[in-house]
């Protein structure tokens, strides 16, 4: 009798797991990933291209399956799925990483996302991005990205740091510290060059980043020209007096 009850409980648990896989835990985020491609990629012309020709979407599909198995303590298979995903797409996502819905990995070759990384909803990640650690520390050792974050091509976000909502990280930047919301980060190491922009910028326009240093240089050049003009005027007055 007890064995029958245990068997029934096991069958019920397996049925619930399958239902979760085919419902909100798996399909809903995938549908968001699918729809966001049409919103953010002008090259996406039809659903056949997206399903068969977008490695970022393929990598997310495989990762969501691997992550679903990982959190249910299935051994070996999640890592094997991750390895297959890396082989076929060039994108390496550890099964332990938590990926929100509506995430778009554009092109994606060379993207690496570590085990304890967390990626928020509607994040846009370009090729060559690394969400990695900085050593052999245990526990949470990879970054946490908020919602609507844009990470430019080749950027590296390293360590257990918090990248808040709506942050834009410029291409090739290396970010090692927490970043507050609505900020733009560029450089090596990454530095915040603007915050709380009044004008909303499309996530795809990651090349249109404010250049604070260039503005300062232009201001200095303008001031130097003014001073040179004043010196020239003073010299002319002295010559007239003589």
C-alpha positions as CSV (number, residue, x, y, z in Angstrom):
1,X,0.0,0.0,0.0
2,X,2.8,2.4,0.9
3,X,4.7,1.6,-2.3
4,X,1.6,2.3,-4.3
5,X,1.2,5.7,-2.6
6,X,4.9,6.5,-3.2
7,X,4.5,5.5,-6.8
8,X,1.4,7.7,-7.2
9,X,3.2,10.7,-5.6
10,X,6.2,10.2,-8.0
11,X,3.9,10.1,-11.0
12,X,2.1,13.2,-9.8
13,X,5.4,15.1,-9.3
14,X,6.6,14.1,-12.8
15,X,3.3,15.2,-14.3
16,X,3.5,18.6,-12.6
17,X,7.0,19.0,-13.8
18,X,6.0,18.3,-17.4
19,X,3.1,20.8,-17.0
20,X,5.5,23.4,-15.7
21,X,7.9,22.8,-18.6
22,X,5.2,23.2,-21.1
23,X,3.7,26.3,-19.5
24,X,5.0,29.4,-17.8
25,X,8.4,28.1,-16.7
26,X,9.5,27.4,-20.2
27,X,7.3,28.4,-23.1
28,X,6.3,31.8,-21.9
29,X,9.9,33.2,-21.7
30,X,10.7,31.6,-25.0
31,X,7.7,33.3,-26.7
32,X,9.0,36.6,-25.2
33,X,12.5,35.9,-26.6
34,X,10.9,35.1,-30.0
35,X,8.8,38.3,-30.1
36,X,11.5,40.7,-29.0
37,X,13.7,39.7,-32.0
38,X,11.1,41.3,-34.4
39,X,11.0,44.4,-32.2
40,X,14.8,44.9,-32.0
41,X,16.3,43.4,-35.2
42,X,15.3,45.1,-38.5
43,X,16.9,42.1,-40.3
44,X,14.2,39.7,-38.9
45,X,11.9,39.4,-41.9
46,X,9.8,36.3,-41.0
47,X,9.4,33.7,-38.3
48,X,11.2,31.0,-40.3
49,X,14.4,33.0,-40.3
50,X,14.2,33.6,-36.6
51,X,13.5,29.9,-35.8
52,X,16.2,28.5,-38.0
53,X,18.8,31.2,-38.5
54,X,19.2,33.1,-35.1
55,X,21.9,31.5,-32.9
56,X,21.0,33.8,-30.0
57,X,17.5,32.3,-30.0
58,X,18.8,28.8,-30.3
59,X,21.2,29.3,-27.4
60,X,18.4,30.6,-25.2
61,X,16.1,27.7,-26.1
62,X,18.8,25.2,-25.1
63,X,19.7,27.2,-22.0
64,X,16.1,27.3,-20.7
65,X,15.9,23.5,-21.0
66,X,19.3,23.0,-19.3
67,X,18.3,25.4,-16.5
68,X,15.0,23.7,-16.0
69,X,16.9,20.4,-15.6
70,X,19.6,22.1,-13.4
71,X,17.2,23.4,-10.8
72,X,15.6,19.9,-10.6
73,X,19.1,18.5,-9.6
74,X,19.5,16.5,-12.8
75,X,23.2,15.7,-13.2
76,X,25.5,15.9,-16.2
77,X,22.7,16.4,-18.8
78,X,22.4,20.2,-18.2
79,X,26.1,20.7,-18.8
80,X,26.0,18.5,-21.8
81,X,23.2,20.6,-23.3
82,X,25.2,23.8,-22.5
83,X,28.2,22.3,-24.3
84,X,26.1,21.4,-27.4
85,X,24.7,25.0,-27.4
86,X,28.3,26.4,-27.3
87,X,29.3,24.1,-30.1
88,X,26.4,24.9,-32.4
89,X,26.0,28.6,-31.6
90,X,29.3,30.0,-30.3
91,X,27.4,31.1,-27.2
92,X,28.3,29.7,-23.8
93,X,25.6,29.9,-21.0
94,X,26.1,28.0,-17.8
95,X,22.9,26.0,-16.9
96,X,22.9,27.7,-13.5
97,X,22.6,31.2,-14.9
98,X,19.2,32.9,-14.5
99,X,17.9,34.5,-17.7
100,X,14.8,36.7,-17.7
101,X,12.2,36.9,-20.4
102,X,12.5,38.9,-23.7
103,X,16.3,38.7,-23.7
104,X,17.9,39.2,-27.1
105,X,21.5,38.0,-27.9
106,X,22.3,39.7,-31.2
107,X,24.7,37.6,-33.4
108,X,26.1,36.3,-30.1
109,X,29.4,34.7,-31.2
110,X,31.8,34.6,-28.2
111,X,29.2,35.5,-25.5
112,X,29.9,33.9,-22.2
113,X,27.5,33.9,-19.2
114,X,28.7,32.5,-15.9
115,X,27.0,30.1,-13.5
116,X,25.7,32.6,-11.0
117,X,25.0,35.4,-13.4
118,X,21.5,36.9,-13.4
119,X,20.2,38.6,-16.6
120,X,17.0,40.8,-16.2
121,X,14.0,41.0,-18.6
122,X,14.4,42.6,-22.0
123,X,18.2,42.8,-21.8
124,X,20.1,43.3,-25.1
125,X,23.5,41.6,-25.4
126,X,25.8,41.9,-28.4
127,X,28.6,39.6,-29.6
128,X,31.7,39.0,-27.5
129,X,30.1,40.0,-24.2
130,X,31.4,38.3,-21.0
131,X,29.4,38.1,-17.8
132,X,32.1,36.5,-15.8
133,X,33.9,36.2,-12.4
134,X,37.1,37.6,-11.2
135,X,38.6,34.7,-9.3
136,X,38.0,31.3,-7.6
137,X,35.6,32.7,-4.9
138,X,32.6,30.6,-4.1
139,X,29.0,31.6,-4.0
140,X,27.6,34.5,-6.0
141,X,30.6,35.5,-8.2
142,X,29.0,36.7,-11.4
143,X,27.2,40.0,-12.2
144,X,23.5,40.7,-11.9
145,X,21.9,42.7,-14.7
146,X,18.7,44.6,-14.2
147,X,15.9,45.0,-16.7
148,X,16.3,46.7,-20.1
149,X,20.1,46.7,-19.9
150,X,22.2,47.1,-23.1
151,X,25.6,45.5,-23.2
152,X,27.7,46.6,-26.2
153,X,29.9,44.3,-28.3
154,X,33.0,43.0,-26.6
155,X,32.1,44.4,-23.2
156,X,33.2,42.6,-20.1
157,X,31.2,42.7,-16.9
158,X,33.1,41.0,-14.1
159,X,32.5,40.0,-10.5
160,X,29.5,40.0,-8.2
161,X,28.3,43.5,-9.1
162,X,24.9,45.0,-9.7
163,X,24.1,46.6,-13.0
164,X,20.8,48.4,-12.4
165,X,17.9,48.9,-14.7
166,X,18.2,50.7,-18.1
167,X,22.0,50.9,-17.9
168,X,23.9,51.2,-21.2
169,X,27.4,49.7,-21.4
170,X,29.6,50.8,-24.3
171,X,31.3,48.5,-26.7
172,X,34.7,47.2,-25.4
173,X,34.2,48.5,-21.8
174,X,35.3,46.5,-18.7
175,X,32.9,47.1,-15.8
176,X,34.1,46.1,-12.3
177,X,31.8,48.2,-10.0
178,X,28.1,48.6,-9.4
179,X,26.3,50.9,-11.7
180,X,23.2,52.9,-10.7
181,X,20.0,53.0,-12.8
182,X,19.8,55.0,-16.1
183,X,23.5,55.3,-16.4
184,X,25.9,55.1,-19.4
185,X,29.2,53.3,-18.8
186,X,32.3,53.4,-21.1
187,X,36.0,52.8,-20.9
188,X,38.6,50.5,-19.3
189,X,37.9,50.3,-16.4
190,X,34.3,51.4,-17.0
191,X,33.3,54.8,-15.8
192,X,29.9,56.5,-15.6
193,X,29.7,59.3,-18.1
194,X,26.0,60.2,-17.8
195,X,23.0,59.5,-15.6
196,X,19.3,60.2,-15.8
197,X,19.1,61.1,-19.4
198,X,16.0,63.1,-20.2
199,X,15.8,61.9,-23.8
200,X,15.0,58.2,-24.2
201,X,17.3,56.5,-26.6
202,X,16.5,53.3,-28.5
203,X,18.3,50.2,-27.1
204,X,19.6,49.5,-30.7
205,X,21.4,52.9,-30.8
206,X,24.2,51.7,-28.5
207,X,26.6,53.7,-30.7
208,X,25.1,57.0,-29.8
209,X,26.7,57.4,-26.4
210,X,27.5,60.8,-24.9
211,X,31.2,61.7,-25.1
212,X,31.7,63.9,-22.0
213,X,35.5,64.1,-22.5
214,X,35.1,65.3,-26.1
215,X,32.7,68.0,-24.9
216,X,35.2,69.1,-22.2
217,X,38.0,69.2,-24.8
218,X,35.9,71.3,-27.2
219,X,35.1,73.7,-24.3
220,X,38.7,74.1,-23.5
221,X,39.7,74.7,-27.1
222,X,37.0,77.4,-27.3
223,X,38.3,79.0,-24.1
224,X,41.9,79.0,-25.4
225,X,40.8,80.7,-28.6
226,X,39.0,83.4,-26.6
227,X,42.1,83.9,-24.4
228,X,44.4,84.1,-27.5
229,X,42.1,86.7,-29.0
230,X,42.2,88.7,-25.8
231,X,46.0,88.6,-25.7
232,X,46.1,89.7,-29.3
233,X,43.8,92.6,-28.6
234,X,46.0,93.7,-25.6
235,X,49.2,93.6,-27.7
236,X,47.5,95.7,-30.4
237,X,46.5,98.3,-27.8
238,X,50.1,98.4,-26.4
239,X,51.5,99.0,-29.9
240,X,49.0,101.8,-30.5
241,X,50.0,103.4,-27.1
242,X,53.7,103.3,-28.1
